[in-house]
Amino acid sequence: MPNGQWYPPEWPDRIRALAGGTLTAVTPKRAATVLLLRDGAAGPEVHMLRRRTSMAFAGGAYAYPGGGVDPRDEHPVRWAGPSPAEWAARLGVAEPAEAQAIVCAAVRETFEESGVLLAGPTADSVVADTRGDDWEADRAALVARELAFADFLERRGLVLRSDLLGAWARWITPEFEPRRYDTWFFVAALPAGQRASNASTEADRTVWIRPADAADGYDRGELLMMPPTIATLRALERYGTPGEALEAATDQDLTPVLAQARLEGEQVVLSWPGHDEFTKRVGTEGGDA
């Protein structure tokens, strides 16, 4: 029985074009995504959204709140937790401003797509409730890029809580994809009093689900996912609480995972280093070989 691995039918032709020199890889854009966790009756649950089937990239696939870095995410903000310089060392980027932008993107995108905000009035507090027309107006303005995240925090007198995030993984979209992202994955716990919702225009469904149950759905072919999504779900299965996962984040390997594609005769072979379960072999007819 096939699993739920997202594998677009045009990939083999694009891989052959890249190998033949007729396709040039585009530079990936920086992005951030957050595995938002909460305590459930049977253990930790993660917040996932299903991308609309009309989406050009990964339509119908389950994913986490996240998106690209806005250049304005480098604007100064009130900040709590590890400094941007410390985050730069952890994330493997050269400049503190780059690290700040990635962390800000993680917090901003989580708010934009789930309504959950990792920020508070002080360095040791978190907003208790982000529901209401005024919050929704600000969220919509952020989504439309009419409002910079730094200005949003400043106007509300909020401190970004970088200490509530744990860096978990880093994956880079394959070189043959026309839309490429260099994405940092973070874990975070749902703040007390806040509720996640389907606030994203890119999603048609959201769920709270145990990582093991989501992985089982993928294995049965019922839930479509990209390799980094199912890989991070499997890594979360061993933790009994969101706090345990956050503590474990400090030891996670952030070496970028980039798919490797090669030709073996008439077969296209696609693999992700360190993740053998995602290896695909595709013959000339386009089916798995």
N, C-alpha and C positions, 0 to 999 in steps of 0.2 A: 504494500500500500504506500503510495507516495506521501511524503510529509508536506508541510506547508511552506517550504522554502520558496521565497519570491525569486523568480528567474524569468526575466522578460524574454520573449521569443526572438527579439532582435539582437540579443547579446552575442550569439555565435558569429553572426556576420560582422558585428562591430569588432569582435576580437580578431577575426581574420584580417579585417581592414587595418587594425592597429599593427598587427604583425607584418602586414605587407607594406606598411609605410604610407598608406592612403588616408589614415586617420591620425590626427594629432591630438594628444591628450590636453585637456584644458586644466588650468590651475584650480585646485579645489578651494572653495570658500570656507572660512572658519565658521564653525557652528557648535552649538551646545545643546544637550538634551538631559532631562532629569528623570530618574527613576524615583518617583514619589511614593513613599511607603507609609503604611499605617498598620496598626495592630488590628487583626481580625479575629473572629471567634476560633479559627483553626490555625492561627499563625499569621505572619506578615502578609499583607496584600499590596500589590503594586497597581498604580493608576495607569491604564492604557487607553489609547484612543485608536479607533479604526479610521484610516484615511479614506476619504471619499473615492469611489471607483473612478470618478472623473479626473482625479489628480494625475498629472503627467508623470510624476515620480512615485512609485510604490503605491499606486491606487489599490485600495482594498486591503492593504497590509496593516497589521496592528503595530503600533509604535508608542513612544512616550512623548510627552510635551517637549517641544524643542524647535529650534530653527537657527537661521543664520545670524551672525554677529552684525549688528548695526554699527557703522563707523562712530556714531555718537555714543556708543557704549564705553568709549574711552574717556568721555567727559568726567571730570571729578565728581565724586559722590561721597556722602558720609558713609563711613566704612567701619565694620566691626569684624573681628576675626583675623586670620592670617593676612599679612600685608600683601599687596600686589606683587612685591618682590618675592615673597615666600611662595605665592601661587605660581609665579613664573618658573621657579625651580621645580615645583611639583608637576606642572603641566608640560614642561619641556619647551618653553618658548623663551625668546631672547630678552624681551623687554617687559617690565612690570605693566606698562600700559596695555600690552597685548593680553596679558593674563587678566587684568581688570576687565577688559572688554569681553573675554570669554566667560568669566564668572557673572558679569552683569547680564550677558545674553542668556545664561542659564536661568537666572532669577526672573528676568523680564519675560522670557518665553513661557516659563511656567505660569506666570500670572496671566499672560495673554491667552494661553490655551486651556488653563484649568481654573483660573480665578484664585489660585493659591499664591500668597506673597510671602517670601522669606525676607521680611524686613520688619522693623519695629520702631517705636518712638525713641528707644534707647538701645545701647549696645548689648543689653541683656534682656530685651523684651521682643515680642513678636505681635504684630497686628492680630487681634482676636477674630475679626470678622471682616470680610471684604465684599459682603453683599450689599446691594442698594444701588439706586440710580446714579449716584455720584461716582461710586467706584466703577460702575459699568461704563459711564461716559469716559472716564480716564482710560479704562482698559481698551475701549474702542479706539480712542485717539492714539494709543500706543500701537495698536495693530495697524492703523492707517498710516503710521509714521508721521502723524501730525504733532506728536509730543515725544520728546526725548525722554528716556528713562531717568536720566539725571535730573531733569526738570520736574518730572513727576514726583520723585523722592523728595526733592528740595521743597516743592510746594506743600507737600503733606508733612514735612518735618520728620522724614523717616531715615533710618540707618539701614544700609544693606547688610544682612547677616551672612557674610561669607563663611562663618564658622558652622553654619547649619548645613553646608554642603560637604560631601566627600567625593573626591575624584575617583572614578571607578575604571574607566577604560577609554581608549582612543581608537577610532576606526576611520579609515579614509576610503571614500568611494573609489571603486576600480577605475583605472585609467581610460577605459574604453567607454565610460558613461558620459553623456553630454552634460549632465548636471552632477557636479562633484563637490563633496563636502569633506572637510577635515574636522571630524566631530569628536568632542570630548563628552563622555558620559559621566554624570554625577549621580549620587544617591542623596536623598534628603527625606526627613520624616515630616508627615503632615502636621503643621502646627496646631496646637490645641485651640479649639473653637472654630477653626476654618473648615470649609467644605470645598471639595473639588467638584467641578461641574463641567459639562461639555460646552466650553466657551469658544472653541475653535471653529472657524468657518471651514477648515480643511477636514474636519472629522464628522462622521455621521453617527458615531456611537462611542461611548466611553464606558469602561468597566473598572471595578476594583476586583482583582483576581489574585489568588495565590500563585506565586511563580511556578510551582510544580504543576498546578492545574493548567496554566497557560502553556507550559511546555508540553503537557500531555495533549492539549488541543492541537498544537503544532505537529506533534508526532503522528497524530491521527489524520492529519491533512485538513483539519477543520478550521484552523486559524492560520492565516497567511502572515509570514513575518520575513524580514530581512535577516541575514546572518548575525549582525551585531545585536539585534533584538533578542533572538533566541539564545545567543551565547551569554548575554548578560542575565537573562532569566535563569538559565541553568546555574550560573555562578551564585545567584541569590538564594537558591533552594536550601542551602545548608544552614542559613541563619534563622534563629528562633524569634528574633525581634528586630524592628527597625534600628534600634540602638546598636545591636550586634553588627549589623551590616555597615553602619556608619563607622564604627570602630575599626572594622576590617578594611575600610577604604584606604587607610594610610599605607597598607601593604600591597595594594593592587598594582599590577604592572601596567604602566601607561605607554609601553612601547607601541607605536602605531601599527595597526593591523591593516595591511593593504593586499587586496587580492592579487594573485599572480595568474596570468593566462599564458598558455603555450599551445603550440600545435604539435600533435604526435600523429604523423601521417595525415589522414583525413579527419582525425578527431580534434576537437577543441577540448582542452583540459583547463578547468578553472578551479583554483584552490585558494584557501585563506590560511596563511602560515599559522600553525598552532591550533587549527580548528579543522581537523580532517573530516568531520561529519558533513561539511559543506562542499566537499570536492564534487565537481560535476564533470562528466565526460559526455560530450555531445557529438554525434556522428554527422555525416553530410546531410542526412534527412531532417536534422533538427531535433531528433529524439535522444534520450539518454542512451549511451552505448554501454 
